[in-house]
């Protein structure tokens, strides 16, 4: 009986982590997001679990920056998807999932402080990925400096 209950719990817990809907707009974007999620899972399981817990939908838009909508949507700019850099897409998901976490837990921070923390979170992930593009690390470091001064 205990094995049966344990099996049910394991199935339900793994099901709860497979709930992200990736908007399929063509151009292979859904596959790129899936590759980015696989990369996150491979190199930082804790950040992967945070994404799985906070994000229900990954969507796309023509705006100039990534953002979150409501309390469970990560929106990625078309420009970033067209560039197709899987590590950049992964960094976006890691970064924005922390914003979702703050939003869903009603943890209120000064917006600049929240950005610093989100970029630190992103940088921590990027440093775990072998052969990651150096410009991604430099971008996160520069954003940390920028938002720390504001």
C-alpha positions in Angstrom: 0.0 0.0 0.0 2.8 2.4 0.9 4.5 1.8 -2.4 1.3 2.5 -4.3 0.8 5.9 -2.4 4.5 6.8 -3.0 4.1 6.0 -6.7 1.0 8.3 -7.0 2.8 11.1 -5.2 5.8 10.8 -7.4 3.6 10.9 -10.5 1.7 13.9 -9.3 4.8 15.8 -8.3 6.4 15.3 -11.7 3.2 16.3 -13.4 3.1 19.6 -11.5 6.5 20.5 -13.0 5.4 19.9 -16.6 2.7 22.6 -16.8 4.5 25.3 -18.8 2.7 26.2 -22.0 5.0 27.6 -24.6 3.1 29.7 -27.2 3.7 28.0 -30.5 4.1 30.8 -33.0 6.2 29.0 -35.5 9.8 29.7 -36.5 11.0 27.0 -34.1 10.6 29.3 -31.1 8.9 26.6 -29.0 11.8 24.3 -29.6 14.3 26.9 -28.6 12.5 27.6 -25.3 12.4 23.8 -24.7 16.2 23.7 -25.3 16.7 26.6 -22.9 14.7 24.8 -20.2 16.8 21.6 -20.8 19.9 23.7 -20.4 18.7 25.1 -17.1 17.7 21.7 -15.9 21.1 20.3 -16.8 23.2 23.0 -15.1 21.1 24.4 -12.3 18.3 22.2 -11.1 17.2 24.7 -8.4 16.6 27.4 -10.9 14.8 25.0 -13.1 12.5 24.1 -10.3 11.8 27.8 -9.6 10.8 28.2 -13.2 8.6 25.2 -13.1 6.9 26.4 -9.9 6.3 30.1 -11.0 5.8 30.0 -14.7 2.7 28.7 -16.5 3.2 30.3 -19.9 6.1 31.5 -22.0 4.9 34.0 -24.6 6.5 36.4 -27.1 6.0 40.0 -28.1 7.6 42.7 -30.2 8.7 44.8 -27.3 12.3 45.6 -26.6 12.7 43.7 -23.3 11.7 40.6 -21.5 9.0 40.9 -18.8 6.4 39.1 -16.7 2.7 39.4 -17.0 0.1 38.7 -14.3 1.6 36.2 -11.9 2.7 33.4 -14.1 3.7 34.5 -17.7 7.2 35.2 -19.0 7.2 37.2 -22.2 10.3 37.1 -24.4 11.0 39.7 -27.2 10.9 38.5 -30.7 14.3 40.0 -31.3 15.8 37.7 -28.7 14.0 34.7 -30.2 15.2 35.6 -33.7 18.8 35.8 -32.4 18.3 32.2 -31.3 20.9 32.1 -28.5 19.8 29.3 -26.3 21.9 30.5 -23.4 20.4 34.0 -23.6 16.9 32.5 -23.7 17.8 30.4 -20.6 19.2 33.5 -18.9 15.9 35.3 -19.6 13.8 32.5 -18.1 16.0 32.3 -15.0 15.9 36.1 -14.5 12.2 36.5 -15.1 11.2 33.5 -13.0 12.7 35.3 -10.0 10.5 38.3 -10.7 7.5 35.9 -10.9 8.5 34.5 -7.5 8.6 38.0 -5.9 5.3 38.7 -7.5 3.5 35.5 -6.4 4.8 35.7 -2.9 4.0 39.5 -2.6 7.6 40.1 -1.6 7.9 43.9 -2.2 11.2 45.4 -3.0 12.4 48.6 -4.5 12.4 48.0 -8.3 16.1 48.7 -8.6 17.0 46.3 -5.8 14.8 43.6 -7.3 16.6 44.0 -10.6 20.0 43.7 -8.9 18.9 40.5 -7.2 17.4 39.1 -10.5 20.6 39.8 -12.4 22.7 38.3 -9.6 20.4 35.2 -9.9 20.9 35.1 -13.6 24.7 35.6 -13.3 24.9 32.7 -10.8 23.3 30.5 -13.4 25.4 31.7 -16.3 28.6 31.0 -14.4 27.6 27.3 -14.1 27.2 26.9 -17.8 30.5 25.8 -19.5 31.4 27.7 -22.7 28.6 30.3 -22.2 29.0 33.4 -24.3 31.1 36.0 -22.3 28.8 38.8 -23.4 26.0 37.3 -21.4 28.1 37.3 -18.2 29.3 40.9 -19.0 25.7 42.0 -19.6 24.5 40.7 -16.2 27.5 42.2 -14.4 26.9 45.6 -16.1 23.2 45.5 -15.2 24.1 44.8 -11.6 26.4 47.8 -11.5 23.8 50.0 -13.3 20.9 49.1 -11.0 23.1 49.3 -7.9 23.8 53.0 -8.6 20.1 53.9 -9.3 
